[in-house]
Amino acid sequence: KRFLLALPVMAVVIFLASPEAVRARIRSIADPQDVTARERLYMWGSGLQILRDHPWTGVGIRGVKSVYPAYKHPDAVRDQRGHLHNNFIQIAAERGLIGMACWLWIWVAFYRDTWTAVRRLSPATPRAVALVIGSLAAITGFQVAGLFEYTFGDSEVSMLVYFLMALPYIVTGVAREARVHGMQG
């Protein structure tokens, strides 16, 4: 809980300690005067319109590309888009609210299980704790990046994410086996 409360403070400290070019890029993310930010906002709006018209099952995996021209904002630069630069909007537009609920449940289960693993691991196993916390940090970074990009768009990246997601489960299984074999021995 303390970690979650410290996240906004850490974000501000990192922002303030960053070079000016990085701070300017962060500020431009939602600046409607920035052409890339404006285009991203148009894509998000198009994605929400797609979801409004196809709320339950979406337009299908990779379906955004075929329907985007009909939903494109009139001021958007590009007529074609394969993705909407946001994991949540992309998943909702493609898979609808049913698919979005299932997708969110995967992440709820991952974070719940990972926090449980962190609490149950012994401080005497610092490498195991580091693997689980490292997994948590990497997946959280991936999800934060997914607020501004469709991070599941590259299969190589997705495979790495799935590997990192597996680490807490592997560590938990190894720790459980060690306890069972330790009790028997």
C-alpha positions in Angstrom: 0.0 0.0 0.0 2.9 2.4 0.8 4.4 1.6 -2.6 1.2 2.6 -4.4 1.0 5.8 -2.4 4.6 6.5 -3.2 4.1 6.1 -7.0 2.8 9.6 -7.7 5.6 11.1 -5.6 8.2 9.0 -7.5 6.7 10.0 -10.8 7.0 13.7 -9.9 10.6 13.3 -8.7 11.5 11.4 -11.9 9.8 14.1 -14.0 11.7 16.9 -12.2 15.0 15.1 -12.4 14.6 14.3 -16.2 16.3 16.4 -18.9 14.3 19.2 -20.4 13.8 17.3 -23.6 12.1 14.4 -21.7 10.0 16.8 -19.7 8.9 18.6 -22.9 7.9 15.2 -24.4 5.9 14.2 -21.3 4.1 17.6 -21.3 3.3 17.2 -25.0 1.5 13.9 -24.5 -1.9 15.6 -24.0 -1.1 19.0 -25.5 -3.7 19.6 -28.2 -1.3 21.9 -30.0 1.2 19.1 -30.5 0.4 17.3 -33.8 1.2 13.8 -32.5 -0.8 14.3 -29.4 -3.7 15.7 -31.4 -3.6 12.7 -33.7 -3.6 10.4 -30.7 -6.6 12.1 -29.3 -8.4 11.8 -32.6 -7.6 8.0 -32.6 -8.9 7.6 -29.1 -12.1 9.4 -30.0 -12.5 7.2 -33.1 -12.0 4.1 -30.9 -14.7 5.3 -28.4 -17.1 5.8 -31.4 -16.3 2.3 -32.6 -17.0 1.0 -29.1 -20.3 2.9 -29.0 -21.4 1.3 -32.2 -20.1 -2.2 -31.3 -20.3 -2.3 -27.5 -20.6 -6.0 -26.7 -18.2 -7.8 -29.1 -16.3 -5.0 -30.9 -15.2 -5.2 -34.5 -12.9 -8.2 -34.1 -9.2 -8.7 -33.7 -7.4 -6.5 -36.3 -10.8 -5.2 -37.3 -9.9 -1.6 -36.4 -7.9 -1.3 -39.6 -10.9 -2.0 -41.8 -13.4 0.2 -40.0 -11.1 3.1 -39.0 -11.8 5.1 -42.2 -15.5 5.3 -41.4 -14.7 6.6 -37.8 -11.7 8.8 -38.6 -11.9 12.3 -37.2 -12.2 14.8 -40.1 -9.0 16.6 -39.0 -7.0 13.5 -38.6 -3.9 13.3 -40.8 -3.9 9.6 -41.7 -6.8 7.8 -43.2 -5.6 4.3 -42.2 -4.8 3.1 -38.7 -4.2 -0.5 -37.5 -4.3 0.4 -33.9 -5.5 3.2 -31.7 -2.4 4.1 -29.5 -4.0 2.9 -26.3 -4.3 -0.7 -25.0 -7.6 -0.2 -23.3 -9.3 1.6 -26.2 -7.8 -0.9 -28.7 -9.0 -4.0 -26.7 -12.4 -2.5 -26.2 -12.9 -1.5 -29.8 -11.7 -4.9 -31.1 -13.3 -7.2 -28.5 -16.1 -5.1 -27.0 -17.0 -4.7 -23.4 -17.2 -8.5 -22.9 -13.6 -9.0 -24.2 -12.5 -5.9 -22.2 -13.9 -7.4 -19.0 -12.0 -10.7 -19.6 -8.8 -8.8 -20.5 -9.0 -6.7 -17.3 -9.6 -9.8 -15.2 -6.3 -11.2 -16.5 -4.5 -8.1 -15.2 -6.4 -8.1 -11.9 -5.5 -11.7 -11.3 -1.8 -11.1 -12.2 -1.5 -8.1 -9.9 -3.3 -9.9 -7.1 -1.2 -13.1 -7.4 2.0 -11.1 -7.7 1.3 -9.0 -4.6 0.4 -12.2 -2.8 3.7 -13.8 -3.9 5.7 -10.8 -2.7 4.0 -10.9 0.7 4.6 -14.7 1.1 8.2 -14.8 0.0 10.8 -14.9 2.7 13.2 -12.0 3.0 15.8 -14.7 3.2 15.2 -15.3 -0.5 16.2 -11.9 -2.0 16.7 -13.3 -5.5 13.2 -14.7 -5.6 11.8 -11.4 -4.2 13.8 -9.5 -6.8 12.4 -11.7 -9.7 8.8 -11.1 -8.6 9.2 -7.4 -8.0 11.1 -7.1 -11.3 8.3 -8.8 -13.1 5.8 -6.5 -11.4 7.8 -3.4 -12.4 8.3 -4.5 -16.0 4.6 -5.4 -16.5 3.6 -2.1 -14.9 5.9 -0.1 -17.2 4.5 -2.0 -20.2 1.0 -1.1 -19.1 1.8 2.5 -18.5 3.3 2.7 -22.0 0.1 1.1 -23.2 -1.8 4.2 -22.2 -0.2 6.0 -25.2 0.6 3.2 -27.6 -0.8 -0.2 -28.4 2.0 -2.2 -26.8 0.5 -5.6 -27.7 1.0 -4.9 -31.4 4.4 -6.6 -31.7 4.5 -10.4 -31.1 8.1 -10.3 -29.9 7.2 -7.8 -27.2 4.1 -9.7 -26.2 6.1 -12.9 -25.8 8.5 -11.2 -23.5 5.6 -9.8 -21.5 4.1 -13.2 -21.1 7.5 -14.6 -20.0 7.8 -11.8 -17.4 4.2 -12.5 -16.3 5.1 -16.1 -15.7 8.0 -15.4 -13.3 6.0 -14.8 -10.2 4.1 -18.1 -10.8 7.4 -19.9 -11.3 9.0 -18.4 -8.2 5.9 -19.2 -6.2 5.9 -22.8 -7.4 9.6 -23.3 -6.7 9.1 -21.8 -3.2 6.2 -24.1 -2.6 8.2 -27.2 -3.7 11.1 -26.2 -1.4 8.7 -25.9 1.5 7.2 -29.3 0.8 10.5 -31.1 0.2 12.0 -29.3 3.3 9.2 -30.6 5.5 9.6 -34.2 4.1 13.4 -34.2 4.5 
